Amino acid sequence: MTRKLRCYAVALGVTVALTLAGCGGSDDGGTTSANSKGLEKTTIKVGALPIPDPVSVYIAQAKGFFKEEGLTVEPTPITGGAVAVPMIESGQLDISQTNYVSTFAAVAGGKKIKLVADMYQAGANCFVIMVPGNSPIKTVADLKGKTIFVNNLNNVATLAVETQLKVAGLSKDDVKFAEKPFPEMGNAIKAGQADAGWITEPFITANQSANGFRKLADTMTGQTEDLPIAGWMATEEWVQKYPKTLAAFQRAIAKAQQLASSDRKEIEAMLPKYTKIDAKTASVITLGTYPSELNANRLQKVADLMLEYGYLKNSIDVKSVIAAPASSG
């Protein structure tokens, strides 16, 4: 069960390298040999952005959910789901945060990827287009001929912006998209490298307070209202090779997601620990939704929207991309 939480207003922070305490390790660090829980791999590296979306991995750490499963998780910073795909393919990461647009595009391109757990669904004003306070750009239509920063090209960022361009009578050909990591967007826009940026929290609030930016448009309205945003992914090979390890991760994450969706205080307590947000600011943040299980019907909305906007040449049945849920026990 999940519930809506308002999208948050937080101070900027980027530190995410926390190591989760594990148990039942082996002489080689638990990377290959089984532990008392029967896991094929007891230490895994998990890619995560320094934003609230992956808060469940840190909740699972603090509450000992991973430890209970005999699993040690090492979060690793990433800039987006698109760049994480080659990282899981190469083995740099075992599992990673991803946005669904990047995942479905990768699968359509022949990548053998599976979604293994849900993470985050959009709410109002969680993902917005921002411009400097003194910018002459007053409406989305004014973006014609302008450069817009996104964290990764051809992902949920560009798709979300395109839906707003359509409403304004424009298309992606009327603007220029350029990549820039979230933490760097504000200063780069301020320096004139772009005219606007697609920004999420905590960088929305950070750029409002530090740079005087203002919101131009909420990109999660209309076609993208309540859009599923992010989940956890792994390669098909990894899923097949480490089924018990995956099941342990899924169970721990599901418990953490349920806690995040039912008790706002758990999120408020955790955000300062991996994003360096102070407790006072965390208490007034607003958030989207934290689903505790993958739902094919809900995720199909993303794939269908991608098809409409040309991100996919052919339709995708998202059921085929979802890994089997964790087994009980």
C-alpha positions, 0 to 999 in steps of 0.5 A: 500500500502506498500513499501520496506524499508531497514533492519535497523542498530540500537543500542540495547534497550529493554524498551517497557512498554509504556501505550497508552493514551485512552478516554471514560474510565469507573469506573473499568478502562474500562476493561469490561464496554462499553464506548462511542464508544460501545467497550466491553473492552476499555483497553487491554494488547498487547504483543510486542518484543523490535524490530522494527516489532511492531512499528505500535502499538507505532505509533498508540499511538503517533498519537492518533489512539487508542484514536480516537477509544476509546481504551487504549493499554498497551504494555507488553514485550514478548520474542517471539510468541511461549511463547505468546500463553499461555499468550493470553490463560490465559488472561495475554494478550488480543492480542500479536505479534506473528510470523506466524510459531509459530501461524500455529504450535499452530493451528495445535496442536489444539490451538484456535488462530486467526490472527487479523492483519499483522505486518512485512515482511522480507527484505534482512539482517533483520534476519541473522546468526551471529558468533564471529569475531574470530570464525573458522566458515566461512560458513553455512556448518561449523555449523555442530555439532555446537550450534545455539541460537534462541529466541524460538525453533520451530518458524520462527528462526529455520525454517529460519536457516533450509532453509540455512542448506539445501542449505549447505547440512545439516539438523536440525539434524546436529546442536543443537538449544538452546533458548536465548532471543535476548538481551542476545544472544551476551554475551552468545555466547561470553561466549561460550554458543553457537557457533552462533545465529539467530539475528535480529535488533537492536541486529545485529548492537549491536553485531557487534559494541559491540562484533565484531560479523560478519554475516555468512548468511542472512536467508531471501534468497532463499525459505524465500525471502520476507517471512511474519514474524510477525502479531498480534494474539488473541484467538478465544474466545477473538475475539468472545467476543470482536468484537468491541474492536478488530475492533477498534484495527484493524482500528488503527493498519491498519492506523499505518501500512500504515503510517509506510510503506509510511513515513520512518520518522515516524519509525525513530521518533518512534524507539528511544522512545521504543527501546532507539535508538538514533535519529542519528542511527535511521536515517540510519536503514534499514527495511523490509515491513509493510503490512497493511492487512493480505493476505491469499495467501502471508501467505500460503507460510509460512504454505507450507514451514512449511509442507515441513520442517516437522513443520506441519504434514498436510497442513493448509488453512491459510484463516481459521486462519485469523479473519474477518477484521475491519468493517467500521465506 
